[in-house]
């Protein structure tokens, strides 16, 4: 067994952390945008809040699909950078823009025309249908923008330039507050649009982020020589096929995880308003803390990709293991917070004693799965750096939908544990994913056949 170079391990961890901090900030800003929508809608009316909540849940599936497909770019670009083949980044990016445009238009159509039909099929309260439909019609115009935005992000992050993600994430959050207020409440002589205004504000911000990021990349010196925005070549089916083969499994994996939590929320919806409220509180807290390991996972992808590109098999292992070790540290903090102060955290959201008590129980369970959640997302990030996405897709489908969700239904309803049982199923699914994805990375990293491997 090779001796661990602690100096190199520490240097790799520090490099990963420097990449990750702006990504974490950017992801927290994205969560903050959802929080702004919820707060604005909640102060408008209960019906608008409900409509925005339903609309955002469906819109999020489109967002996850766009993110998953564009996740093909960071490892591809990182490997080109590591191999010293920077001249190939520009052509790859321009092909990715064709993919982003096509996917953006498809997602626009799905959100604009199909999602409102899904709302009716799910038997959502008919009183909410007009507002939900108005929200979806408005926000759907942002679908091409978000696909293009993540293409730009993918290139920048793949090169190791993660600060723009933070800059434009925070810019979007700052701009959304006044825009939401004006369009939802009808200020500056405009009519009050309610949920439709929320959707319009989100779509406009997405286009602003896309335009700002593109302008930044066109002018910043760090992208000099890449010729990213030269006249685009015709669509190359071979290049597009390579991006799809890498991106589609990642999109599917993200949909499997997002779908698990959506399905859990629908199942818990049968248990009454107080239980649903407690679930939403615990899920919101877990979603915020998840941004820490998610940002680290994105950075791990880049660091592993750099090592693969330069043919450094041992570097792949240092990048993966040091990143996962950092993730365990962040998850220790989240776990301590949720296990130590569940009632205090729940009380931030509500003053209802029953909801606080129920949410505190779920926060304890959320604290238990922090390590599993961190390991699975970090391991998946490391595997993306290896461009290993197909097997992880099957792993996540098995862990979440063969283990997690059925067990959650059984414990929640057959064993009468309610929301706690459903969350125990989530723990089982995330733990299975963590175990299998980590094992997959260990196996893959130690079987690499690259140019250099000194241990």
Secondary structure, 3 states (H helix, E strand, C coil): CCCCCHHHHHHHHHHHHHHHHHHHHHHHHHHHHHHHHHHHHHHHCHHHHHHHHHHHHHHHHHHHHHHHHHCHHHHHHHHHHHCCCCHHHHHHHHHHHHHHHHHHHHHHHHHHHHHHHHHHHCCCCHHHHHHHHHHHHHHHHHHHHHHHHHHHHHHHHHCCCCHHHHHHHHHHHHHHHHHHHHHHHCCCCCCCCCHHHHHHHHHHHHHHHHHHHHHHHHHCHHHCCCCCCCCCCCCCHHHHHHHHHHHHHHHHHHHHHHHHHHHHHHHHHHHCHHHHHHHHHHHHHHHHHHHHHHHHHHHHHHHHHHHHHCCEHHHHHHHHHHHHHHHHHHHHHHHHHHHHCHHHHHHHHCCCHHHHHHHHHHHHHHHHCHHHHHHHHHHHHHHHHCCCCHHHHHHHHHHHHHHHHHHHHHHHHHCCCCHHHHHHHHHHHHHHHHHHHHHHHHHHHHCCCCCECCC
